[in-house]
Amino acid sequence: MNHVIGFGKPHPPSGDKRWQIVDRAMRRYGYEPSALIQTLHAVQETFGYLDIEAMRYVAGSLRVPLSQVYGVATFYHFFTLKPPGEHTCMVCTGTACYIKGAEGLLAAVRETIGAKPGETTPDGKVSVLTVRCIGSCGLAPIAVLDGETASRLTPQELRERLRAWTAGGEIPAGAPTAPPERPGHQLGGTGPAAEKGGGA
């Protein structure tokens, strides 16, 4: 159970110093409930995903119901409640990308690694996600591979990258890329509760 300090803000779930990054984000917005989405972004970008301890901490810090935090985390596709794989493949399914081949990219993912959106391969190598729009419609179809935007991507180019990941090799050159973008989320690191230096 969390101890409280100050106006009732709970202690972080663990002694992991990365919680300081999250605290700075909340402090920047004055711990206002309206900063919920920005705070969840900070947690996910810092730890890789949102677990129940992280959501409970955010709820207590921003003084909003845990049910509201959970609702936001599950409503927006750019948040994930599962630990990410070693690599992440996020396919844009916005209108332009859908028209220009997003379904083909998702089919290539299923055929190559057997994972659907929201799933991670059993070996923990690749997590598959979708996002409604990245904002680079002129470069469709797009996928974000380990944080790098791959534009005008073909199913074959995506298969090659996925095979390189699952084989443990380097990603081959091939798919044209745009300058790295940061859509609503980017996965990386370990989970919020994975390294509990100070207990739950």
C-alpha positions in Angstrom: 0.0 0.0 0.0 1.3 3.4 -0.9 2.2 5.9 1.8 1.0 9.5 1.2 2.9 12.8 1.4 2.1 16.4 0.9 -1.4 17.0 -0.6 -2.0 13.2 -0.7 0.4 12.3 -3.5 1.4 8.7 -3.2 5.0 7.5 -3.2 6.1 5.9 -6.5 5.5 2.1 -6.8 9.2 1.4 -6.4 12.5 3.0 -5.8 13.3 3.0 -9.5 14.8 6.4 -10.3 12.9 6.6 -13.6 9.8 7.5 -11.7 11.5 10.9 -11.3 10.9 11.4 -15.0 7.2 10.8 -14.5 7.1 13.0 -11.5 8.7 15.9 -13.5 6.0 15.5 -16.2 3.2 15.7 -13.6 4.9 18.6 -11.9 5.2 20.5 -15.2 1.4 20.3 -15.4 0.8 21.2 -11.8 -0.6 17.7 -11.0 -3.8 18.7 -12.7 -6.3 16.0 -13.6 -6.4 17.4 -17.1 -2.8 16.2 -17.6 -3.8 12.5 -17.4 -3.0 11.7 -21.1 0.3 13.5 -21.0 1.3 11.7 -17.8 0.4 8.3 -19.2 2.5 9.1 -22.2 5.4 9.9 -19.8 5.0 6.6 -18.0 4.8 4.5 -21.2 7.8 6.3 -22.8 9.8 5.7 -19.7 8.9 2.1 -18.8 7.5 0.8 -22.1 3.9 0.0 -21.0 1.3 0.8 -18.3 0.7 -1.7 -15.5 -1.8 -1.5 -12.7 0.7 -0.1 -10.2 1.6 2.7 -12.6 -2.0 3.5 -13.2 -2.7 3.5 -9.5 0.2 5.9 -8.9 -1.0 8.2 -11.6 -4.6 8.1 -10.3 -3.4 9.1 -6.8 -1.0 11.7 -8.0 -3.5 13.5 -10.2 -6.5 12.9 -7.9 -8.6 11.1 -10.5 -10.4 7.7 -10.1 -8.4 4.6 -11.1 -11.3 3.6 -13.3 -10.9 6.8 -15.3 -7.1 6.2 -15.7 -7.8 2.6 -16.8 -10.5 3.8 -19.2 -8.2 6.3 -20.9 -5.4 3.7 -21.1 -7.6 1.2 -22.8 -9.5 3.6 -25.0 -6.4 5.0 -26.9 -4.6 2.6 -29.1 -1.2 4.1 -28.5 -1.2 2.9 -24.9 -0.4 -0.7 -24.1 -1.0 -2.6 -20.9 1.4 -5.5 -21.9 5.2 -5.6 -21.6 6.7 -4.8 -25.0 8.8 -7.2 -27.0 12.4 -6.6 -27.8 11.3 -4.9 -31.0 8.1 -3.1 -31.8 6.2 -2.9 -35.1 3.4 -0.3 -35.1 1.3 -0.1 -38.3 -0.7 3.0 -39.1 -4.3 2.3 -39.9 -5.5 5.8 -40.7 -7.6 6.4 -43.8 -4.6 7.2 -46.1 -2.6 4.2 -44.9 -5.6 1.9 -45.0 -6.4 2.9 -48.6 -2.7 2.5 -49.6 -2.1 -0.9 -48.1 -2.2 -1.1 -44.3 -4.2 -4.3 -44.4 -1.5 -5.8 -46.5 1.2 -4.8 -44.0 -0.8 -6.4 -41.1 -1.3 -9.5 -43.2 2.4 -9.7 -43.8 3.0 -9.4 -40.0 0.6 -12.2 -39.3 2.1 -14.5 -41.9 5.7 -13.8 -40.9 5.6 -13.8 -37.1 2.0 -15.1 -36.3 1.1 -12.0 -34.2 -1.9 -9.8 -34.4 -2.2 -6.2 -33.2 -1.9 -6.0 -29.4 0.1 -9.2 -29.3 3.8 -10.0 -28.6 5.4 -13.1 -30.1 5.8 -16.0 -27.6 9.6 -15.6 -27.7 9.2 -11.9 -26.7 11.0 -10.7 -29.8 8.3 -8.5 -31.5 5.3 -6.6 -30.3 2.7 -5.6 -32.8 0.6 -2.5 -32.4 -1.6 -0.2 -34.6 -2.2 3.5 -34.4 -5.1 5.4 -36.0 -3.0 8.1 -37.6 0.7 9.1 -37.4 0.2 12.4 -39.3 2.3 11.7 -42.4 -0.5 10.7 -44.8 1.6 11.7 -47.9 4.0 8.9 -47.0 1.4 6.1 -46.7 1.5 3.3 -45.9 3.6 3.7 -42.8 4.8 1.6 -40.0 6.9 2.6 -37.0 9.7 0.1 -36.4 11.5 0.5 -33.1 10.7 4.2 -33.1 11.7 4.8 -36.7 9.1 5.8 -39.3 9.3 3.6 -42.4 7.3 5.2 -45.2 5.8 3.8 -48.4 6.4 0.4 -46.9 5.6 -2.7 -48.9 4.6 -6.1 -47.4 7.8 -7.7 -48.6 10.0 -5.0 -47.1 8.2 -5.4 -43.8 8.6 -9.2 -43.9 12.4 -8.8 -44.4 12.6 -6.6 -41.3 10.5 -8.9 -39.2 12.6 -11.9 -40.3 15.8 -10.0 -39.4 14.4 -9.3 -35.9 13.3 -12.9 -35.2 16.5 -14.3 -36.6 18.5 -11.9 -34.3 20.2 -10.2 -37.2 20.6 -6.6 -38.3 17.7 -4.9 -40.1 18.5 -4.9 -43.8 18.3 -1.7 -45.8 15.5 -1.5 -48.2 12.4 0.4 -47.0 12.6 4.1 -47.6 12.3 6.0 -44.3 11.2 9.4 -43.2 12.9 11.3 -40.4 12.1 9.6 -37.1 8.8 10.7 -35.7 7.3 10.2 -32.3 3.6 9.4 -32.6 1.4 9.1 -29.6 3.6 6.5 -28.1 7.0 4.8 -28.3 7.9 1.6 -26.6 11.1 0.9 -24.9 12.8 -0.1 -21.6 11.2 -2.3 -19.0 7.9 -2.2 -17.3 7.0 0.0 -14.4 6.8 -2.8 -11.9 9.5 -5.0 -13.4 12.3 -3.5 -11.4 10.9 -2.9 -7.9 13.8 -1.5 -6.0 11.6 -0.2 -3.2 8.8 -2.7 -3.1 5.3 -2.5 -4.5 
